[in-house]
Amino acid sequence: MSVRDLIVLGSASAVPTKARNHNGYLLRWDGHGVLFDPGEGTQRQMARAGVSANDVNWICVTHFHGDHCLGVPGIVQRIARDGVEHPVDAAFPASGARYWERLRHAAAFRDTDVIRERPVSGERMPLDTGDAPFTLVARRLSHPVEAYGYRLEEPDGRTMLPAELDARGVRGPLIRRLQEEGRVTAPDGRTVALDECSVPRPGQKVAFVMDTRLCDGVRELADGVDMLVIESTFLHEDAALAAEYGHLTAAQAGAVAAEAGVRHLVLTHFSERYPAEDEHRYADEASAVFGGEVTLVHDLDRISLPARRLAVPERGQD
């Protein structure tokens, strides 16, 4: 059974608290695991969440501030210690390659050769995901150090219509051939095309946006996604500080989600400056401008992707 969900391993910003670990997010997608921004303590949080190094296929670092990368040494060494055999691709800003090298080899250990480095550069860079069931794109953001957000997309597909298949006598192995080849010859000799028996099915999409000011990259990453995981470090009363330090407020995150047509807004990366009793204000500010589902995360939360969008009827179909 396929699983598509987000496991929150940490949700603090620069300073961890008693309740919130440094950043860390594992997106599980049909047997593939994408680990975003492993901050300090991520290895232990993974143990608490019941996931292991073998669940990681990608490590995606948005930038090289400590709360987003100080867990890299532990994750790399755990991948080596546990004998992970599959390739683990590591995406990170190319401009911070010296930091990656220090983190990658921060201590003495029996190294592994499964990690494949994928430095990203430019305004927008697609990454080769091989046979994974999604594409992955890095998009530059606006922060005091070079930072990137990431967007995963499942290719659009088609939903088969059983009644239409049955009416044309397309059954069993013929259905698979129809899906793969686009047309088949039915038992009665008729040629049946794929679009006669199916409708388009939009692929699911997820965006991961950490430290940044509002910019075109944020909007491009968020456009039409099913789930937007986004930093909301500050409340609106500190919008000037957010702009100065290269961050977003919860209200800005909500406005982005509303403008982009996001389905589920996931708020994270909270500043320690606000007391725990004020946490609800993040969701309140975002919900004031965004009418969709809003989740204010806590460590070890598991958040499922929204149910798949309904297939899109083609012209002439009800």
Secondary structure in CASP SS format (residue, H / E / C, confidence):
PFRMAT SS
TARGET T0000
AUTHOR 0000-0000-0000
METHOD secondary structure of the structure
MODEL  1
M C 1.00
S C 1.00
V C 1.00
R E 1.00
D E 1.00
L E 1.00
I E 1.00
V E 1.00
L E 1.00
G E 1.00
S C 1.00
A E 1.00
S C 1.00
A C 1.00
V C 1.00
P C 1.00
T C 1.00
K C 1.00
A C 1.00
R C 1.00
N C 1.00
H C 1.00
N C 1.00
G E 1.00
Y E 1.00
L E 1.00
L E 1.00
R E 1.00
W E 1.00
D C 1.00
G C 1.00
H E 1.00
G E 1.00
V E 1.00
L E 1.00
F E 1.00
D C 1.00
P C 1.00
G C 1.00
E C 1.00
G C 1.00
T H 1.00
Q H 1.00
R H 1.00
Q H 1.00
M H 1.00
A H 1.00
R H 1.00
A H 1.00
G C 1.00
V C 1.00
S C 1.00
A H 1.00
N H 1.00
D H 1.00
V C 1.00
N C 1.00
W E 1.00
I E 1.00
C E 1.00
V C 1.00
T C 1.00
H C 1.00
F C 1.00
H C 1.00
G H 1.00
D H 1.00
H H 1.00
C C 1.00
L C 1.00
G C 1.00
V H 1.00
P H 1.00
G H 1.00
I H 1.00
V H 1.00
Q H 1.00
R H 1.00
I H 1.00
A H 1.00
R H 1.00
D C 1.00
G C 1.00
V C 1.00
E C 1.00
H C 1.00
P C 1.00
V E 1.00
D E 1.00
A E 1.00
A E 1.00
F E 1.00
P E 1.00
A H 1.00
S H 1.00
G H 1.00
A H 1.00
R H 1.00
Y H 1.00
W H 1.00
E H 1.00
R H 1.00
L H 1.00
R H 1.00
H C 1.00
A C 1.00
A C 1.00
A C 1.00
F C 1.00
R C 1.00
D C 1.00
T C 1.00
D C 1.00
V C 1.00
I E 1.00
R E 1.00
E E 1.00
R E 1.00
P E 1.00
V E 1.00
S C 1.00
G C 1.00
E C 1.00
R E 1.00
M E 1.00
P E 1.00
L E 1.00
D C 1.00
T C 1.00
G C 1.00
D C 1.00
A C 1.00
P C 1.00
F C 1.00
T E 1.00
L E 1.00
V E 1.00
A E 1.00
R E 1.00
R E 1.00
L C 1.00
S C 1.00
H C 1.00
P C 1.00
V C 1.00
E C 1.00
A C 1.00
Y E 1.00
G E 1.00
Y E 1.00
R E 1.00
L E 1.00
E E 1.00
E C 1.00
P C 1.00
D C 1.00
G E 1.00
R E 1.00
T E 1.00
M E 1.00
L C 1.00
P H 1.00
A H 1.00
E H 1.00
L H 1.00
D H 1.00
A H 1.00
R C 1.00
G C 1.00
V C 1.00
R C 1.00
G C 1.00
P H 1.00
L H 1.00
I H 1.00
R H 1.00
R H 1.00
L H 1.00
Q H 1.00
E H 1.00
E H 1.00
G C 1.00
R E 1.00
V E 1.00
T E 1.00
A C 1.00
P C 1.00
D C 1.00
G C 1.00
R C 1.00
T E 1.00
V E 1.00
A E 1.00
L H 1.00
D H 1.00
E H 1.00
C C 1.00
S E 1.00
V E 1.00
P E 1.00
R E 1.00
P C 1.00
G C 1.00
Q C 1.00
K E 1.00
V E 1.00
A E 1.00
F E 1.00
V E 1.00
M C 1.00
D C 1.00
T C 1.00
R C 1.00
L C 1.00
C C 1.00
D H 1.00
G H 1.00
V H 1.00
R H 1.00
E H 1.00
L H 1.00
A H 1.00
D C 1.00
G C 1.00
V C 1.00
D C 1.00
M E 1.00
L E 1.00
V E 1.00
I E 1.00
E E 1.00
S C 1.00
T C 1.00
F E 1.00
L C 1.00
H H 1.00
E H 1.00
D H 1.00
A H 1.00
A H 1.00
L H 1.00
A H 1.00
A H 1.00
E H 1.00
Y H 1.00
G C 1.00
H C 1.00
L C 1.00
T E 1.00
A H 1.00
A H 1.00
Q H 1.00
A H 1.00
G H 1.00
A H 1.00
V H 1.00
A H 1.00
A H 1.00
E H 1.00
A H 1.00
G C 1.00
V C 1.00
R C 1.00
H E 1.00
L E 1.00
V E 1.00
L E 1.00
T E 1.00
H C 1.00
F E 1.00
S C 1.00
E C 1.00
R C 1.00
Y C 1.00
P C 1.00
A H 1.00
E H 1.00
D H 1.00
E C 1.00
H H 1.00
R H 1.00
Y H 1.00
A H 1.00
D H 1.00
E H 1.00
A H 1.00
S H 1.00
A C 1.00
V C 1.00
F C 1.00
G C 1.00
G C 1.00
E E 1.00
V E 1.00
T E 1.00
L E 1.00
V C 1.00
H C 1.00
D C 1.00
L C 1.00
D C 1.00
R E 1.00
I E 1.00
S E 1.00
L C 1.00
P C 1.00
A C 1.00
R C 1.00
R C 1.00
L C 1.00
A C 1.00
V C 1.00
P C 1.00
E C 1.00
R C 1.00
G C 1.00
Q C 1.00
D C 1.00
END
